[in-house]
């Protein structure tokens, strides 16, 4: 994940908020290990980091605690970590903004799950609140399948990543085999030895047509303010890889 464009996600969120209204409270839906939640809190926002994975949340908490030790926390910012399913999340009070970046919604591989996540988000926003999210364009999953396998090979870690795409269902399965170097073995524990631990992961994602996502947002009650692609403010085209949506829950006074 080292090369993931977290700074670009942050810049995109700030541009949206500067355009449509700066929030005070923010939900990071599908927060993972906190790579967006923590910078937001350091900037003074009150953040709720929500994720289904207890392991990822444990890492996120560790990072946040370390930032306190290093004096990197803002006095005004805060984070509350919550283990919840994005299809059924809730907070005691509504928030000003929700973000869900890094193609989190693509991990919901049935339409009902996506609709549930959108509806929970609508319910969790205060009137006038903003929902910012991105998804892979359908063509991007096809490109993954065409360009695979992917290989990474460094001193302490290596992986082999293969993908299989079901065109009719628009579902891609990523199978990753990792080799992680343990402590060197042998005399003196020098660099001449060492064992590698092997483990495997599988991930499934589904692509959804932009028109379908737009229709669900509007059916639930969102106002779609803008749709763009690849961290730019321009409208998507056939070459777009990552689609961004900016939606708002209407205010009570319309």
C-alpha positions in Angstrom: 0.0 0.0 0.0 3.0 2.3 0.1 2.3 3.7 -3.4 -1.4 4.4 -2.8 -2.2 8.0 -3.4 -3.5 9.0 0.1 -2.4 12.6 -0.3 -4.5 12.9 -3.5 -7.5 11.5 -1.7 -6.9 14.1 1.1 -6.6 16.9 -1.5 -9.7 15.8 -3.3 -11.7 15.8 0.0 -10.5 19.2 0.9 -11.4 20.6 -2.5 -14.9 19.2 -2.2 -15.3 20.6 1.3 -13.9 24.0 0.3 -16.4 24.1 -2.6 -19.5 22.7 -0.8 -19.0 23.3 2.9 -16.3 22.5 5.5 -17.3 19.7 8.0 -16.4 19.4 11.6 -17.3 15.7 12.1 -16.3 13.1 9.5 -16.8 9.3 9.1 -14.1 7.4 7.3 -16.1 4.4 6.1 -13.9 1.5 5.4 -11.0 3.2 7.1 -8.6 0.2 7.0 -5.4 1.0 8.9 -6.2 4.7 9.3 -4.2 6.2 6.5 -6.8 8.8 5.9 -8.5 9.0 9.3 -5.3 9.9 11.1 -4.3 12.8 8.8 -7.8 14.2 9.1 -7.7 14.1 12.9 -4.3 15.7 12.9 -5.8 18.5 10.9 -8.4 19.1 13.6 -11.4 17.1 12.4 -13.5 14.9 14.7 -13.2 11.5 12.9 -15.0 8.2 13.3 -13.0 5.4 11.6 -15.3 2.5 10.7 -14.1 -0.8 9.4 -15.2 -4.5 9.6 -11.7 -5.8 10.2 -10.6 -5.9 13.8 -7.0 -6.5 12.6 -6.9 -3.4 10.5 -8.4 -1.3 13.3 -5.8 -2.6 15.8 -3.1 -1.4 13.4 -4.9 2.0 13.1 -5.1 2.4 16.8 -1.4 1.6 17.1 -0.6 4.3 14.6 -2.8 6.8 16.3 -1.2 6.1 19.7 2.2 6.4 18.2 1.3 9.8 16.8 0.5 10.9 20.3 3.9 9.8 21.5 5.6 11.7 18.7 3.5 14.8 19.4 1.8 14.8 16.1 -1.8 15.1 17.3 -3.9 18.1 17.0 -5.5 19.4 20.2 -8.8 19.8 18.4 -8.8 16.6 16.3 -10.0 13.2 17.6 -10.7 9.7 16.4 -13.1 7.1 17.6 -12.4 3.6 16.0 -15.5 1.4 15.5 -15.8 -2.1 14.2 -18.9 -2.1 12.1 -20.1 -3.3 8.7 -20.4 -0.5 6.2 -23.8 -2.0 5.1 -25.2 -1.5 8.6 -23.2 1.3 10.4 -24.6 3.8 12.7 -23.6 6.5 15.2 -25.5 8.1 18.1 -25.5 11.5 16.3 -25.4 12.5 12.6 -22.1 13.7 11.1 -21.3 16.5 8.7 -19.4 14.3 6.1 -18.7 10.7 5.1 -15.8 9.6 3.0 -15.3 6.1 1.5 -12.2 6.0 -0.6 -9.9 3.4 -2.0 -12.8 1.6 -3.8 -14.4 0.3 -0.6 -17.8 0.0 -2.2 -16.4 -2.4 -4.9 -15.8 -4.9 -2.1 -19.6 -5.2 -1.8 -20.3 -7.8 -4.5 -24.1 -7.7 -4.5 -26.3 -4.7 -5.4 -28.4 -5.0 -2.2 -25.2 -4.5 -0.1 -24.3 -1.3 -2.0 -27.8 0.0 -1.6 -27.7 -0.8 2.2 -24.3 1.1 2.5 -25.7 4.1 0.7 -28.9 4.2 2.8 -27.0 3.9 6.1 -24.8 6.7 4.9 -27.8 8.9 4.1 -29.3 8.2 7.5 -25.9 8.9 9.2 -25.5 12.3 7.7 -26.8 15.6 9.0 -29.0 17.6 6.6 -26.7 19.2 4.1 -24.0 16.6 4.8 -21.6 15.5 2.1 -20.8 11.9 0.9 -17.6 11.5 -1.0 -16.6 8.2 -2.4 -14.8 6.5 -5.3 -15.2 3.2 -7.2 -13.3 1.4 -9.9 -14.7 1.9 -13.4 -15.9 -1.3 -14.9 -13.2 -1.1 -17.5 -10.5 -0.9 -14.8 -11.4 -4.4 -13.6 -11.0 -5.6 -17.2 -7.6 -4.0 -17.4 -6.5 -5.7 -14.1 -7.3 -9.1 -15.7 -5.5 -8.2 -18.9 -2.4 -7.0 -17.2 -2.0 -9.6 -14.5 0.0 -11.3 -13.0 1.7 -8.7 -10.9 4.9 -9.4 -9.1 6.7 -7.6 -6.3 10.1 -8.8 -5.1 12.1 -7.0 -2.4 14.6 -8.1 0.3 12.0 -8.7 3.1 8.8 -9.3 1.2 7.7 -10.7 -2.2 4.3 -11.4 -3.6 2.6 -12.9 -6.7 -0.8 -11.4 -7.5 -3.1 -13.1 -10.1 -6.6 -12.0 -11.1 -9.5 -13.8 -12.6 -12.4 -11.7 -14.1 -16.0 -12.9 -14.6 -17.1 -10.6 -17.4 -20.9 -11.3 -17.1 -21.0 -10.7 -13.4 -18.3 -8.0 -13.5 -16.6 -9.6 -10.6 -12.8 -9.9 -10.2 -11.0 -12.2 -7.8 -7.5 -11.3 -6.7 -5.4 -14.1 -5.3 -2.2 -13.0 -3.6 0.6 -15.2 -2.3 3.0 -13.4 0.0 6.5 -14.4 1.2 7.6 -12.4 4.3 11.2 -12.7 5.6 11.5 -13.8 9.2 14.5 -13.2 11.4 17.7 -14.5 9.9 18.8 -17.9 11.1 22.2 -19.5 11.5 25.4 -18.4 13.2 25.1 -14.9 14.6 21.8 -14.3 12.9 23.5 -12.5 10.0 22.0 -11.6 6.7 23.2 -14.7 4.9 20.2 -16.7 6.1 16.6 -16.3 6.9 13.3 -18.0 6.4 10.3 -16.7 4.5 6.8 -17.2 5.8 4.2 -17.8 3.2 0.6 -16.8 3.5 -2.2 -16.2 1.0 -5.1 -13.7 0.6 -8.1 -13.5 -1.7 -10.1 -10.4 -2.5 -13.2 -10.0 -4.6 -14.5 -6.8 -6.1 -17.5 -6.0 -8.4 -17.8 -3.1 -10.7 -21.1 -1.2 -11.1 -22.3 1.0 -13.9 -22.1 4.7 -13.2 -25.7 5.2 -14.2 -26.8 2.5 -11.7 -24.9 4.1 -8.9 -26.3 7.5 -9.7 -29.8 6.1 -9.8 -29.4 4.5 -6.4 -28.1 7.7 -4.9 -31.0 9.7 -6.2 -33.6 7.1 -5.2 -32.4 7.1 -1.6 -32.6 10.9 -1.6 -29.1 12.2 -2.3 -28.4 15.1 -4.5 -25.5 14.3 -6.9 -23.4 17.4 -7.0 -20.5 16.2 -9.1 -19.0 13.1 -10.8 -15.4 13.0 -11.9 -12.5 10.7 -12.3 -8.9 10.0 -11.4 -8.5 12.7 -8.8 -9.4 15.4 -11.4 -12.5 17.6 -11.5 -13.2 16.5 -15.1 -16.1 14.3 -16.2 -15.2 10.6 -16.6 -14.6 9.1 -20.0 -13.8 5.6 -21.4 -10.2 5.8 -20.2 -11.1 6.7 -16.6 -9.9 4.2 -14.0 -11.3 5.5 -10.7 -14.7 7.3 -10.6 -15.5 9.9 -7.9 -18.9 10.9 -6.6 -19.8 14.0 -4.6 -23.3 13.7 -3.1 -25.3 15.7 -0.6 -28.1 15.0 1.8 -30.5 17.9 1.2 -31.0 20.3 4.0 -34.4 20.5 5.7 -35.2 23.8 4.1 -34.4 22.5 0.7 
